[in-house]
Amino acid sequence: MKKSKQFWSYIAVAIIVYVVVQVLIMNGMMNQFYSNTLIFIAINIILAVSLHLVIGITGQFSIGHAGFLAIGAYVSAIITMKLDLPFILAILVGGLVAALAGLIVGIPSLRLKGDYLAIATLGFAEIIRIVFLNIDYVGGAAGMQVSHLTTWTYSFVCLLITVIVIVNFTNSRHGIAAISVRENEIAADAMGINTTYYKVAAFAIGSFFAGVAGALFSHNFYIIQPGQFGFLKSFDILIFVVLGGLGSLSGAILSAILLTVVSTYLQGYPETRMIIYSLVLILVMLYRPKGLMGTMEITDYFKLWRTPKGGGQHGK
């Protein structure tokens, strides 16, 4: 009952935030630059949260997330631009095709671990990029023109659904099983947990939402090119998760917001942008090596603040 009350409280806060921003946009009080920044933040949060499920929850070191982003971007663009179908359908199909690709890649490659899995996923992302680079139907190296269909409403709804699904999966018995795989795969296997099933399931779910982010990404710009989905994009997404703290959903969200804002405001300084961006990362990792949130969530801090001084489990 208490958890249900908390859940609906968070939903109410999220809806209030959405309504406030929507009113500001409709009344012209928020210009296109700020609304685009909010959309870009929402897309990056979806990417960070989807990779958090793979790395932070199941402990699978994947650095090929840009491949699923590319699949979602191109598939959704084909549906809207070539087949002239609705954008909502394009988002859904982009996510499903990315999830299917996640299954195809995940089943054989998740037998690998650590660095070997990272190399395999990076190779997959490069294969996807090269494939799109050599298909004339989607423009090849020149790229594909895409109509601007992504709005604050689309990006917010997709973000909300992504966070709800990942949080519910993490708190379910399936999520606990996935966390046990992260902590000690051999022990989890010995306890009868189907470790391969949970690793593949988490990989497919993460891929689905990366595909959704890809659909929003492609329709937020007027052109998509294979070069936008290279290994640097995969590392950008990985940095969101590592900087936020491995295993912390709110940490991944906070770091996605922070780095998107820093990157956006440094666009006016192209010569020094990457230097300042890298310095921010180095300073944070030097003084906060476990990430901004470590393994804690924002709600854990609320519980600590409510604990009476000298009492409760933390005061012992």
Secondary structure, DSSP 8 states (H G I E B T S, - for coil): -HHHHHHHHHHHHHHHHHHHHHHHHHTTSS-HHHHHHHHHHHHHHHHHHHHIIIIIIT------HHHHHHHHHHHHHIIIIIS---HHHHHHHHHHHHHHHHHHHHHHHTTS-HHHHHHHHHHHHHHHHHHHHT-GGGTGGG-EE------HHHHHHHHHHHHHHHHHHHHSHHHHHHHHHHH-HHHHHHTT--HHHHHHHHHHHHHHHHHHHHHHHHTTSSEE-GGGGSHHHHHHHHHHHHHH-TT-HHHHHHHHHHHHHHHHHTTT-TTTHHHHHHHHHHHHHHH-TT-SSTT--HHHHHHHHHS-TT-TGGG-
